[in-house]
Amino acid sequence: MAGALYLLTYTLMIRTLSTLLLGCLLLAMPMAAGTVSITVNSNGGSPFTLVDGSFLPTGAIIRVGMFDLSSPANLATVQYSDDFTSVDALFTPLAENIPGAGTIFQTGATGDNIVINDLFVPGAVYGQIIDIDSTYLPSGTQLYAWVFSTDDPVTASQWGIFSASTGWDFPIEPGSSTLATFEVDEVVRGTDTGTELRLSAVPEPAGMVLIACAAFVFAGRRRRTPTPSLLK
């Protein structure tokens, strides 16, 4: 009887130690990151439009991500610079074939960006970025929609950058966020007319050079023009 009791006690001790050891091993293992998702939706809200108020064409790209606006200089660059590379350097995008940044799940999308897909009405957008690593951005990070007039952000002649002070946040695992256009209350570039979110024109580099040259010539002419007192 004593031998059986001893064997039972020994067996229970071994099982308890095994369970504790397994628990310690699990705690020591790195936890796999969960995923979150982002939805972009203009249904029931203002559509994105060109400068003239016409709907964006099907396939026009919307980049979703975070802008570094931590300094006045950065904000000024995003608001006023027409150099894509300079603005892009301050942008952390979702999707776009970046590890951990998610993948596009959208009717009509053929690449790595959300696009205008006319899902509900002409010019409308509805699409998702799924399987985003929940640690890709800090939860609560404000998100922006960088909207382009064509399917090529680098050469697009019109941009818009829109966000919302509430609701447009990087979600907490295992949640999701919807970037609905009816929530937009921050326009970094473009115009909110109340019924449309209009893009703004991006001057081509050549055009900017001509403007600068004209300003230089005009300034030179003003310097060479005699003052009225010298003409007397």
C-alpha positions as CSV (number, residue, x, y, z in Angstrom):
1,M,0.0,0.0,0.0
2,A,2.8,2.4,0.9
3,G,4.6,1.5,-2.3
4,A,1.5,2.3,-4.4
5,L,1.0,5.6,-2.6
6,Y,4.7,6.5,-3.1
7,L,4.4,5.7,-6.9
8,L,1.2,7.9,-7.2
9,T,2.9,10.8,-5.4
10,Y,6.0,10.5,-7.6
11,T,3.8,10.4,-10.8
12,L,1.9,13.5,-9.7
13,M,5.2,15.4,-9.0
14,I,6.6,14.5,-12.4
15,R,3.4,15.7,-14.1
16,T,3.4,18.9,-12.1
17,L,7.1,19.6,-12.9
18,S,6.5,18.8,-16.6
19,T,3.6,21.2,-16.7
20,L,5.6,24.0,-15.0
21,L,8.5,23.4,-17.4
22,L,6.3,23.5,-20.4
23,G,4.7,26.8,-19.2
24,C,8.2,28.3,-18.7
25,L,9.2,27.3,-22.1
26,L,6.1,28.9,-23.6
27,L,6.7,32.1,-21.7
28,A,10.3,32.2,-22.9
29,M,9.2,31.8,-26.6
30,P,8.7,35.0,-28.6
31,M,5.0,35.7,-29.0
32,A,3.8,35.8,-32.6
33,A,2.5,39.2,-33.5
34,G,-1.2,39.4,-34.4
35,T,-2.7,41.2,-37.3
36,V,-5.0,44.1,-37.9
37,S,-6.8,45.6,-40.9
38,I,-7.7,49.0,-42.4
39,T,-10.7,49.8,-44.5
40,V,-11.0,52.9,-46.8
41,N,-14.6,53.8,-47.5
42,S,-16.2,56.8,-49.3
43,N,-19.7,55.3,-49.2
44,G,-22.0,57.8,-47.4
45,G,-19.3,60.4,-47.3
46,S,-17.6,63.0,-49.6
47,P,-16.0,61.6,-52.7
48,F,-12.4,62.4,-53.7
49,T,-12.4,64.6,-56.8
50,L,-10.1,66.5,-59.1
51,V,-9.5,70.2,-58.9
52,D,-12.5,70.8,-61.3
53,G,-14.8,68.8,-59.1
54,S,-15.0,65.7,-61.4
55,F,-14.7,62.3,-59.9
56,L,-11.3,60.6,-59.8
57,P,-10.9,58.1,-62.6
58,T,-11.0,54.4,-61.9
59,G,-7.6,53.1,-60.9
60,A,-6.4,56.4,-59.3
61,I,-4.2,55.5,-56.3
62,I,-4.8,56.1,-52.7
63,R,-1.7,55.5,-50.5
64,V,-2.5,54.9,-46.8
65,G,0.0,55.4,-44.0
66,M,1.6,57.8,-41.5
67,F,3.2,61.1,-42.1
68,D,6.0,62.4,-39.8
69,L,4.7,65.8,-38.9
70,S,6.7,66.1,-35.7
71,S,8.3,69.5,-36.7
72,P,7.0,72.6,-38.5
73,A,9.5,72.0,-41.2
74,N,8.1,68.6,-41.9
75,L,4.6,69.9,-41.9
76,A,5.5,72.6,-44.4
77,T,7.2,70.1,-46.7
78,V,4.1,67.9,-46.7
79,Q,1.8,70.9,-47.2
80,Y,3.7,72.8,-49.9
81,S,6.5,70.8,-51.5
82,D,5.8,69.6,-55.0
83,D,8.8,67.3,-54.9
84,F,7.4,63.7,-54.6
85,T,10.7,62.4,-53.1
86,S,10.8,65.0,-50.4
87,V,7.2,64.3,-49.3
88,D,7.6,60.6,-49.7
89,A,10.6,60.6,-47.3
90,L,8.2,61.7,-44.5
91,F,5.6,59.0,-45.3
92,T,5.4,55.4,-43.9
93,P,3.0,53.5,-46.1
94,L,0.9,50.5,-45.5
95,A,0.9,47.6,-48.0
96,E,3.1,48.4,-51.0
97,N,4.9,45.0,-50.7
98,I,6.6,46.0,-47.5
99,P,7.1,43.2,-44.9
100,G,4.5,43.4,-42.1
101,A,2.6,46.3,-43.8
102,G,-0.3,44.1,-45.0
103,T,-1.8,43.2,-48.4
104,I,-4.5,44.8,-50.5
105,F,-7.9,43.1,-50.5
106,Q,-10.1,45.1,-52.9
107,T,-12.2,44.6,-56.0
108,G,-10.5,46.2,-58.9
109,A,-7.1,46.5,-57.3
110,T,-4.3,45.1,-59.4
111,G,-1.2,46.4,-57.5
112,D,-0.1,47.2,-54.0
113,N,-2.3,50.2,-53.3
114,I,-6.0,51.0,-52.7
115,V,-7.6,52.4,-55.8
116,I,-10.7,54.2,-56.9
117,N,-12.9,51.3,-57.9
118,D,-16.4,52.7,-58.4
119,L,-17.9,50.0,-56.1
120,F,-21.0,51.9,-55.0
121,V,-21.1,54.9,-57.3
122,P,-18.7,56.5,-59.9
123,G,-15.6,57.8,-58.2
124,A,-16.2,55.8,-55.0
125,V,-13.6,53.7,-53.1
126,Y,-14.1,50.7,-50.9
127,G,-11.1,48.5,-50.1
128,Q,-9.1,47.0,-47.4
129,I,-5.5,46.4,-46.3
130,I,-5.5,43.1,-44.4
131,D,-2.9,41.0,-42.4
132,I,-1.0,44.1,-41.2
133,D,1.4,43.2,-38.4
134,S,0.0,44.8,-35.3
135,T,3.4,46.1,-34.3
136,Y,4.1,47.7,-37.7
137,L,3.0,51.1,-36.3
138,P,2.2,52.1,-32.7
139,S,-1.5,51.6,-31.9
140,G,-3.3,55.0,-32.1
141,T,-1.0,56.4,-34.8
142,Q,-3.0,58.8,-36.9
143,L,-3.3,57.6,-40.5
144,Y,-3.6,59.7,-43.7
145,A,-4.9,59.1,-47.2
146,W,-2.5,60.4,-49.8
147,V,-4.7,60.6,-52.9
148,F,-3.4,60.9,-56.5
149,S,-5.2,61.9,-59.7
150,T,-3.8,58.9,-61.6
151,D,-2.4,55.4,-61.1
152,D,1.2,56.8,-60.9
153,P,1.9,58.8,-57.8
154,V,5.3,60.0,-59.0
155,T,3.9,61.7,-62.1
156,A,0.4,62.6,-60.9
157,S,-0.5,66.2,-61.5
158,Q,-2.8,66.5,-58.6
159,W,-2.5,65.4,-54.9
160,G,-4.7,65.4,-51.8
161,I,-3.8,64.5,-48.3
162,F,-6.6,64.0,-45.9
163,S,-7.1,62.6,-42.3
164,A,-9.4,62.8,-39.3
165,S,-8.6,63.7,-35.7
166,T,-10.7,60.7,-34.5
167,G,-11.3,57.4,-36.1
168,W,-8.4,57.3,-38.4
169,D,-6.0,55.5,-36.1
170,F,-3.8,52.4,-36.4
171,P,-5.9,49.8,-34.5
172,I,-5.1,47.7,-31.5
173,E,-4.8,44.0,-32.1
174,P,-7.0,42.2,-33.1
175,G,-9.1,45.2,-34.2
176,S,-9.6,47.2,-37.4
177,S,-10.1,50.8,-38.4
178,T,-12.3,52.3,-41.1
179,L,-11.0,55.5,-42.8
180,A,-14.4,56.9,-43.8
181,T,-14.5,60.1,-45.8
182,F,-17.4,61.5,-43.8
183,E,-15.1,61.7,-40.8
184,V,-12.4,63.8,-42.5
185,D,-11.7,67.0,-40.6
186,E,-8.1,67.5,-41.4
187,V,-7.0,68.6,-44.9
188,V,-3.2,68.8,-45.3
189,R,-3.4,69.3,-49.0
190,G,-6.5,69.9,-51.1
191,T,-9.9,71.3,-50.2
192,D,-12.9,70.1,-48.3
193,T,-15.9,71.8,-50.0
194,G,-18.4,70.2,-47.7
195,T,-19.5,67.8,-50.4
196,E,-16.2,66.9,-52.1
197,L,-12.6,66.3,-51.0
198,R,-10.8,68.0,-53.9
199,L,-7.2,67.4,-54.8
200,S,-4.8,70.3,-55.5
201,A,-2.6,70.9,-58.5
202,V,1.1,69.8,-58.3
203,P,3.1,72.1,-60.7
204,E,5.6,70.1,-62.8
205,P,9.3,70.8,-62.0
206,A,9.7,72.5,-65.4
207,G,6.9,74.8,-64.7
208,M,8.3,75.7,-61.3
209,V,11.7,76.5,-63.0
210,L,9.9,78.9,-65.4
211,I,8.1,80.6,-62.6
212,A,11.3,81.0,-60.7
213,C,13.1,82.4,-63.8
214,A,10.2,84.8,-64.5
215,A,10.4,86.1,-60.9
216,F,14.1,86.6,-61.3
217,V,13.8,88.5,-64.5
218,F,11.0,90.7,-63.1
219,A,13.1,91.4,-60.0
220,G,16.0,92.4,-62.3
221,R,13.9,94.7,-64.3
222,R,12.6,96.4,-61.2
223,R,16.2,97.0,-60.0
224,R,17.1,98.6,-63.4
225,T,14.1,100.9,-63.6
226,P,15.1,104.5,-62.6
227,T,13.3,105.9,-59.7
228,P,11.0,108.9,-60.4
229,S,13.5,111.2,-58.6
230,L,16.3,110.3,-61.0
231,L,14.0,111.0,-64.0
232,K,13.5,114.7,-63.1
